[in-house]
Amino acid sequence: MTVHHYIGSPYELPTGSFGIKEKLVTLSEVSSFNRNPKKEKLITIYEKEEDAYGISINYLTDGYSDIKHVFTLSYIYELSCDVHPKSMRELFTYIEEHLIEGCHIELYSCLDGDEAEEKDSSLDTSINLKTLYFGKHYKLDKKKYIYELGEVFTFEDKQFVVVVK
């Protein structure tokens, strides 16, 4: 089944793709196989595998508005984020860059079709970017906390995460 991720904020957030390093080139630039050179086809390439990973933040689609009951914040967005350390690093870089000190952002994941169901409160956790704590017991390193979060954080079904700054 498909897992959907969401991000909630007390204010509007920038939408779009973040951290993905793609390049559009013509097919003939990367392959000698081109049946019709007059109709150059553009393709997306990535120089390294990690360049394909990042996040996308999009306005909430009408069919997923049932998710609003989970959040305490006004602005809710769909979050596309692969389960890959680079995507997680990009997510926390985005949050670090856009979260105003003294505010918080909420993250939530659930299976497609489960948007109206209740969250699993036993999975609730927090990440404090000011004190550098993930949960109550995991202290993040001041110099590499974004990297650490990329390595240790993963989304759980029906998990609610509060990120504070």
N, C-alpha and C positions, 0 to 999 in steps of 0.2 A: 504494500500500500504506500501511497504517497504521504510524506510528512510535510506539513506546512509550518513555517516559522513566521512569527509576527514580532514587531517592535512597537512599543508605545512610548509616547513622549508628552510632556506637558506643553510643548510648543511644536511648531512645524519643523520638520527635518528636510534636508536636501534629499531629493530622489535621484535615482539613476544607478549606474554601475560604478563600483569603486574597487580599485586594486587589480582589475583585470587588464592585462597588457596584450591586447590583440592588435593585429596589423592586417589591413585589407590589401591584398595583392592580386594581380591577374594570374590566372591559372598558368599562363605561359612563363611567368617568372619563376615558378617552382616546378614545372613539369614540361617535358617536351611533348606530352600527349595533349593535343588540342585539335579537335576535328574542324573547328571553324574559327580561324584566327581573326576574322572580321568581327565576330561577336565574342569579345573578350569577357570571360566570366570572372567575377571577383570572388575570392575565397578568403576566409579568415585563417590566419596562421598565428602560431605562438612560437617564439624563439625557444622558450624552455617550458617544460610541463607546468611548472608553478605559475607561469604567466596566465594560464587558463583559469586559475582560481581567484575568486574575489567574492564580492557580495553585490546584490542589487536590492535597492529599497524602492518600493512602488506603492502608490496609493492603494488602499484596500478595495478589492473588487466587490461589487454589490453582492455576489453570491456567498461571500464570506463574512458578511456583517454580523452574523451570530456570535463571532468571536469577541465582540465588544464587551460582553458581560464579564470576561476574565480580567480586563484591564481597569485600573483606577485612573488612567490618564486619558486626555481628550483626543490626542492624535495617534491613530493606529495605522500601521503600514504593514504590507506584506514584505517579508524578508526572504530573499533567495540566498542560501548559504550552504555550500557543500560541506560534507563532513570531512574536512581536510584541514590540517594545521594552518595552511596559508589563508584559507577562507576565514578561519576563526581569528587569526591575527588581523586580517582586514576588518572584521567585524568590530574588534575591540579598538583598533586604530580609529575607525569611524566614530565609535562611541566616545573615545577619549577626545577627539577633535570637536565633536558637536554637543557634548553634554556640558551644560553650564554648571559651574561649581555651586553646590548647595541643592542641586536638582537630582532627579533620578530618571532612569529609563527602565522600561519593563520589557522582558523577552518572554515569549511563550511559544511552545510547539505542540502540535497535535496531529493525529492522523486525519486525512481527508474525510470529511463527513462527520467528524467528532467536534466540530466547532461549538455546538450548543451544549456540549457536556461540561461538567464541572472539572476544574483542574484537580490534580492530585496534590493536595497540600503537603503530603509527606515528602514530596520532591522539591518543595520551595527552597530556594537558596538565594544568597546575595553575593555580590562582588562589590567591594568598596575600593574605588580607585584612589581615594585619598589616604586611607590607612593601609591599602594594599593587602586586603584580606579577601580570599575566595572562600566563602562559607565562614564558619566560626573558627576554624583551626588551621587553614592553609595560608601561611604568610607568603606573599609574592615578593620577589626580588625587585628592589627599586629601579635597577638599571635594565632589567629584562622582563618586566611583568607582562608586556604585550606578547612576547615570545612564549612565556610560560603559559599564559591563558590559551594561546594557540595550541599548545601541546596537551593541556589537561582538561580544557572545557569541551564538553559535548552536549548536544541537546538530547533531552529525554522526552518521551511522549507525555503530554499533559504536565510538563514542568514549567513552573513560573519562576523567573529569575529577575531580581531587582539589582540594577547596577547604579551605584551611588557615587557621586564625586564631591 
